[in-house]
Amino acid sequence: MTTAKRKIEQRGIVLVMVPLLFELIFVGVLAKMLLDARNQLFEERRARSVVTTVSVLSRRTQTAARILARYTNDREPALLEQYDRVIAPAPGEFKELRALVKDRPEDLRTVIALEHSVLKAIAILEDCKEVFGQKNNKMAHLVYYPRLYRAGMTAEKEMDTLLQRYRAKERADREANDRASGIIFAWLAIGVLFNVGVAIILAVFFSRSITRRLEVLTDNTMRLSEKRPLSERVEGDDEIAELDRVFHRMADALHEADRLKQDFFSMVSHDLRTPLSAVQGTLTLLLDGTYGELEPRGEDRVRVAQAETERLMSLVNNLLDIERLESGQLAVAPSPLELAPLVKAAVESVRSLSEAKKIEIVSNVEDVLLSADKERMMQVLINLLGNAIKFSPPESRIEIAGRIADGTVDISVTDSGTGIPKDVGDSIFDRWRQAEPDSGVDRGSGLGLAISRHIVEAHGGEIGYESREGEGSTFFLRIPVPEDE
Ligand code: ADP
């Protein structure tokens, strides 16, 4: 049971875990790609910063050289101030540049060399500034220009190398970044589609394997209630299969219980009814004087015994009837019947009871034909009339009416007896149900109305009642008239 229990649980876990696992792998791959793309973007930005800073530095040194060249001619002190302003940020920019390439040893070496060359050129410029300012040193530029030119050229070359390297890098990084974006998007689409696919396939597989077998179980419950043979056992060893096994075992036990009940009832019918009939017969013979005259007291006792035996016999008969009706063993055989003679016979058969209570039974029956099983319909009418007499006060009136209405033959029995409490409802037609068991009226078994309902329903009809407590009741039946009649 425990292992079986785990089976569906395991399937449920697989159903959830498999897509989850794929999702995790997929998210992991995506995260790695995004990280790479981010690094590339960072590299691209760094390359761009290097390119910009080097360009600025290059422009700065050229501008500074140009300002000094003008100063050689004009000797304007303002030009010297301008020169200082232009050259001042260079050391800071070199620092920035070094920080940008600090984790790339080769580039760092290039930047340091470049800085060195530029500083050298700046030192020469500084010298120039000093020397060119002296009035007696007019030819100094002949010495300094070539030195400046060489230093400038070296710095320019180094800047060019760095610029080209970083421009190429910037381009390569940008392209790689574009490519990475495309790949990430493709992965995203593939991942989502794949995950949805896996989830759908698993869900379909899982629910098919469960619902198909659950349908068999549901069908089996219907079959059991309709007393049809059950389907084959469902395959598998999970809890559905276990449930099916238990269900089959339960159905077998029910069949066995049914069989035992049938045996019991046939035992009752043979072994109880036979001696009861013998006792009844003997009591009748006793009353008839076959075994000698009885004392009046003895006669009274025998009459009571006879009534009790009759009660017992009717209880046994009722029990057998309801059992056979419920198990479908007692089929009704309808045939065309005239209602008026049927009602008359039923009234006759309860006459001794009604006369004992001085109750008048008024029959108000139209001349109609109905299709019914004579014996069974008679049983229903006698039961309804018997109840009406039982629950009516002496010297009252009972009316039995019958008429054809709207495709049915309607029969009703109205009394002015005790009535039935409102809360009882339709349960009055259940087996053993009695409205007021302690009412003091000589009660029967509580089976009469249950049997009547079975018989009426077996005719395709319905039975019901209307009642007011303390005022009386009307029990009615509606039996459908066959189409061709
Ligand atoms: P019983 O053998 O007890 O009469 P029934 O199935 O015929 O069994 O009736 C069940 C119960 O319904 C009765 O015990 C009684 O409480 C109530 N009942 C039936 N018919 C009437 C009626 N005409 N008036 C009042 N109560 C009734």
Residues whose N, C-alpha, C, O or C-beta is under 5 A from the ligand:
A	BS01	ADP	N387 A388 F391 G417 T418 G419 I420 I428 R433 Q434 A435 E436 R443 G444 S445 G446 L447 G448 L449 A450 S473
